[in-house]
């Protein structure tokens, strides 16, 4: 399964994919964050507790079904990714987020309409 986020033009910006259970006695899911935009590309291994991913999926389903509202994804376990998704009054989806890799002091911020 993959969760793919695209610009209004249909161009893929980032995805969450390759989900795998890495928890022992506690449901922790490892996944890969892939970002591609304007010649810049990065891949980063991240993790989240199962309930964080379930909440993200519920939020995305709610947005899809109602064409309003929003959701926020910030897994507490890693603290390395934040994504805020909101439907605008014009019916676009505003995606605003950050992802970081503290081992390299790198932080990527992104914002686009889908």
C-alpha positions, 0 to 999 in steps of 0.5 A, spaced: 500 500 500 502 507 498 499 513 500 500 518 494 500 526 494 499 530 488 499 537 486 493 539 482 497 538 476 497 531 477 504 531 478 506 526 484 510 530 490 511 525 495 508 518 498 508 514 504 510 507 502 513 500 503 509 499 510 512 494 515 511 492 522 517 493 526 514 493 533 515 487 538 509 487 542 507 494 540 504 496 533 510 500 530 510 501 523 516 502 518 515 506 512 518 510 507 517 517 505 519 519 498 519 526 495 520 529 488 519 536 486 522 540 481 529 536 480 529 535 488 528 528 490 529 524 497 527 518 501 527 517 508 525 511 512 520 513 518 516 510 523 509 511 526 505 507 531 499 504 528 494 508 531 497 514 527 497 511 520 490 509 522 488 516 524 491 519 517 487 514 513 481 516 517 482 523 516 483 522 508 477 518 507 473 524 511 476 529 506 474 525 500 467 523 502 465 530 505 470 535 501 471 539 507 475 539 513 482 536 514 487 532 518 494 532 521 499 527 521 505 528 526 507 521 529 509 522 536 514 516 536 519 519 531 517 527 531 520 527 524 514 528 520 508 533 520 503 534 515 497 538 515 492 537 510 486 542 509 480 543 504 480 550 502 473 554 501 475 553 493 475 546 494 482 545 493 486 541 498 492 545 501 498 540 504 503 543 508 509 539 512 516 538 514 520 532 514 527 532 518 533 527 518 536 530 525 542 525 524 544 530 518 541 536 520 536 536 514 529 539 514 525 539 508 519 544 508 513 543 503 507 547 501 502 545 495 495 545 493 492 538 490 
